Amino acid sequence: MKCDVHSKALNRHVFSLLGPSLETSRLRARNEAILCSIDPEDLDVQEAADPDVSAELDRFGVEWFVDSDAVQAVAPRRI
């Protein structure tokens, strides 16, 4: 299942990921956020409207459309 992840702070689609379910994709998005020092609460994960999978998404399971540093700048992870 392809899911799109949106940043609430940027108000835009920041990355897509593949997962077996929406719940698993939400957990993966949270892990991606923590690894990139992004506030996990900033991310909204939804089933993708466009189910087409790019070569990068198929190969790596995640495809970023916005530099993670840009997201981290407006929604930093609180430690």
C-alpha angles and dihedrals in degrees: 000000000000117000131187120219119209128194112227091202094052093034092221146098107273105173146350129220141184123235140153092247142006091253092053090047090053090053092047091049089052090052091048089052093050092048090051094044091247122143103255090211089065092066126088116194120201136165107271117257089211110053094192112121121213123219091253093050091047092049101042104022091233134065122189120209097179125044107260089227089063091054092044090053093060099031109030120182113254113226 
